[in-house]
Amino acid sequence: MKKGTPEQGSYERMDLVHILIGGGISFGITVLLIDIVQNLLQQILYNLGMAGVVFFIDYYQFARALFVFGLVYLTSGFSGGLYTGYNVYINLRKTLFFPAVISTVGFILLATIFANYPITPQFMGLMVLQFAGSLLGSYLGGYAINWKLLHEKQESPNKLTLEIRKKAS
């Protein structure tokens, strides 16, 4: 059984290690899936005979951003939050923020330093979208794994239940 409550407690060394591992999981899944998913949408459109959609570039870019948001950023954030929420229960609301930050900062460093990608307003918009997806996924994963424990603590001990039994015929 996990110790502490989601609102109080202090971090131990292993909690910080688990937070870093959760951020690393989120970052790793983001790096693995981003290129696959971006090319997957294009392949789906071409194979279904809808390649003309690509000519409407504004709508296509918006659709691709939503596709990547849902399949990459939410999934990677969910996985990192799932790991972090399973291993760290103290200060859950604050704790699940850090894997998303680690994933976003790692992806910014990867894109700017190693890929030599210029920092433009479009790039910053994509990073905000990536941070929002990772943060939302992290909270969804962390609270999903702890839902039963959190739900049990919120129920009142004075709860009355009414049971109605059927008469045997």
Helices and strands as residue ranges (DSSP letters): H 13-47, G 51-55, H 57-68, I 69-73, H 74-87, H 92-95, H 97-109, I 110-114, H 121-145, H 147-154
